[in-house]
Each structure stands twice: as structure tokens, then as C-alpha cells.
């Protein structure tokens, strides 16, 4: 990202769902034209990814500076306070800043069943996304939403997951934005924008509103694919037209680092971290660490106040659109390819999905089950001695036509199959898509 009440502090379950929610110019919705020249920065972007200068203008005078066609409020969802405990200021009327946790998006306890197996930390369903927007009275037809990270850190992936959920459920690209980089970095004293910081965020509403994403009548369920789709694509000997991006990082891609599972009940005493039954990557996937998309080496001062100027003080901004295009090309992407991205739990891959869809206008879908589901589907024993899938089962991914297997995990360290509720005789893995399309009707 799990939804309950909130008073002065949002309860943990709604926060987890809210953060599973997850956000250039003023082009609208899902146009896939890539013929326009790309910018070398985000200063002229009014939505999608915006600069601190743009956001400060919005905060200063929203009515005069809001993008054309926007009729509602500016709602800033700030993930955690800055290192000095500050928040972006608001006027409490047409500009509000609500605090959300900085790193709580990964909630493996929230699962959805695709028909074959559970997806830990899956995309929130329709009822939950409506519950989330109503927590903060977000009007899906009017309001402009900005997600911002207080302290520069790799938890930006969790905030982007939140923005991606709004995108998935149909929020207009013209009214959805991510602040490029951390508030710490661009609203520091030296930036001249520190006057836009205050001690407290806005007070959240005490009762929920009654909005629904259904009002947008926008079906973007094609932004996600499921294990049967992924197996079909992985099995193709000729993948011309497809670009499969593994966002986990080189160590996991190469099998040097084991992919963690959702529980810590493994080992002799059942109190150790569990891992996927086997390690490796999906066949013909490209090693595309999500950190390659970010600027991690532009530290200039001790913005986090720890007494040292290190990589922790970097901006964590996205690289410019033109640099992103170059990066994708260097990885082997060809214009017109269908991008399929995955990671371990669906968080890191969201950065590739986000930049592909909302910045570069590339055709992209995310395999939301990612390795946490894919790596579970094997003819192996788990920590409890239970055989996960019988030999020859159609859903086994541990097969050279689907995966590059770089090593098995000792059964005593292998995640239990129980939380996945695997249906070995299932005929489809499209139930999440079916449910979400039905909700929108």
C-alpha cells in the first residue's frame, strides 16, 4: 500500500492501505504518444512529477497557479516529517497538507487472490481505495493530489506505490503529482524555500466523505498483469516487442542475494527470515535496478542534520525525462516495446511503471505478484515439509522455459506455502482484474 478509523493520527491499517495507493506537462490520461521532445528537467511540468519551485507556487497562491482545468483543492500527502520535524504549509482551505507514514507501504498482511495464489501486498481493491480517498475527503473529479517525501530515502518507492494506486484506479494524470526529490533537500534554508515549512500538518477530517473512484469511469486495469500472463510472455522464445524489467537489484537478479519471503518463521527454531524456494529471475528479464532511475549522488549539504554530508543527503530525485529515455535505451528498450516490470514485492517495480507510464508515455504493465509470488511456485518442500506444487503442475515457474534458476533454498529456510493459498487446479489468474473491472461498473 487495511482501513479503519482515524482521529489525530491515522490508524495503522488505513495508513498501510493508503500507502499502497500510489504519482509533466499537462497532457491527459493515458496518451501513449512518444513523438514529443523530452524535457531536460521537470520545471515546466505541472503534474506527474513536479519541482519544488512549482509546488511552492502552488502553495503560495493555488487559485492563481493551479493547472488549467483543475477545479478542486491542492491536497499534499506528505510521507513523514522532514529531518527537523517540519511539514509543507497550507492555508486549511484550498491547500491542505496531511501526514502519512514514510515507509509503511509494504503491507504483506494485505493479500488478494488472483485465482491461483495470494499476492502479498497487492493493489488495493475498489472498496479500500474508496475508503482511502474518503479518509482525506479527496474528490476524484476535482482535487489535485501531490505526494511528497519528508526525508530523502529509498522509501520514496513506497510513496510512489501510493501514487500508482490512484493512477491504477483512474485518477487523472493532470491532477496527480509527485514532488521530485525530498522536502529536506529542496526546502532547506539554503534553497530559499524554507519559509514554506511549518511545525504541524493539517488536521485530518474526523469523519469520512462518500466519494468513489467509480465516478471517473476509467478502467486502467491493464496496467497490471498476473501470473498466467507472465508465464505466457516468459515462455516466448522470441520476445520481440517485449521488454521485461527486473527492478530488484543486481544481487537478487544474479542470485547472489536471496529474495526474502513474507514471514520470519523459518530455521530450526522457526524464528528466522524465510526466503523464496529458489533464486534467479524471470527468463529474458533485464537487470534494471530501480535505483538507476534516481539521482543518488548530488548531496551538497547536511540536509538530514546528522552531522555528515553523505549519500543520505542526496535529493532522491528522478533523473530528467531525456536521461530516463537514454537509460531505457541503454538497457535495451526499443520504442514501441511493451514493458513488463516486476521486483520482489511490487514496490521497486512501481518506479519503472511510473516513469514509463506518466513520464515517457511508454506502454507498461506491472506483474504485481512479482518474485514473492513467482518464486513460491515450485516443486519444492517448504519449512513445514509440505510440497508446494506437485511435479508437472501447470503453475510451476521453476522451469527453464519460464525462469533462470540460480539456486534453491534449503527447505528449512523456505517460506511456508500456507499464506499463499495456492490452487493447483486453477484455470485462470485473472480474478483481481475481474473484480476490479466489476467494481468500476
SULFEN-V261552 format. One record per residue. PHI is phi as a letter, one per 20 degrees, with the letter a starting at -180 (* if undefined). Layout:
# SULFEN-V261552
{{PHI} {PHI}}
This chain:
# SULFEN-V261552
{{*} {*} {b} {b} {e} {b} {c} {f} {c} {f} {f} {g} {f} {f} {f} {f} {f} {g} {f} {f} {g} {c} {*} {*} {e} {d} {f} {d} {k} {d} {f} {d} {f} {d} {e} {f} {f} {e} {e} {e} {a} {d} {f} {e} {f} {d} {b} {m} {c} {c} {e} {f} {f} {f} {f} {f} {f} {f} {f} {f} {b} {f} {f} {e} {d} {f} {f} {g} {n} {e} {d} {d} {e} {e} {d} {e} {d} {e} {e} {m} {f} {f} {f} {e} {m} {d} {c} {f} {f} {b} {d} {m} {d} {d} {c} {c} {c} {d} {e} {c} {f} {f} {c} {e} {f} {f} {c} {f} {f} {e} {c} {c} {e} {e} {o} {d} {b} {f} {d} {f} {m} {f} {g} {f} {e} {f} {f} {f} {f} {f} {f} {f} {f} {f} {g} {d} {l} {e} {e} {f} {e} {c} {f} {d} {d} {c} {e} {c} {d} {f} {d} {f} {a} {f} {f} {g} {f} {f} {f} {f} {f} {f} {f} {f} {f} {f} {f} {g} {e} {o} {g} {f} {f} {f} {c} {c} {b} {c} {f} {f} {n} {e} {f} {g} {f} {e} {d} {f} {g} {f} {f} {n} {d} {f} {f} {e} {d} {c} {e} {c} {e} {f} {e} {f} {g} {e} {c} {f} {e} {c} {f} {b} {f} {g} {f} {f} {l} {c} {d} {d} {f} {f} {f} {c} {c} {c} {f} {f} {f} {f} {f} {f} {f} {f} {f} {f} {f} {d} {e} {g} {n} {d} {c} {e} {d} {e} {e} {f} {p} {f} {f} {f} {g} {e} {n} {f} {c} {f} {f} {f} {e} {e} {d} {c} {c} {d} {n} {g} {e} {l} {c} {d} {g} {e} {c} {f} {g} {b} {d} {q} {b} {f} {g} {m} {f} {e} {f} {c} {g} {f} {f} {f} {e} {d} {e} {d} {c} {d} {g} {c} {b} {e} {f} {e} {m} {e} {n} {c} {d} {c} {f} {f} {e} {f} {f} {l} {e} {f} {f} {f} {g} {f} {f} {f} {g} {f} {f} {g} {f} {f} {f} {o} {f} {d} {g} {n} {f} {e} {e} {d} {c} {b} {b} {e} {c} {n} {e} {f} {f} {f} {f} {f} {f} {f} {f} {f} {e} {e} {d} {e} {l} {e} {f} {b} {c} {d} {e} {f} {f} {l} {f} {f} {e} {g} {f} {e} {e} {b} {e} {c} {e} {e} {f} {e} {n} {e} {f} {f} {c} {f} {g} {n} {f} {f} {e} {f} {e} {f} {b} {g} {f} {d} {c} {e} {e} {d} {p} {e} {e} {g} {g} {f} {d} {e} {g} {f} {f} {g} {f} {e} {l} {f} {d} {f} {e} {f} {d} {b} {c} {d} {f} {f} {f} {f} {f} {f} {f} {f} {f} {f} {e}}
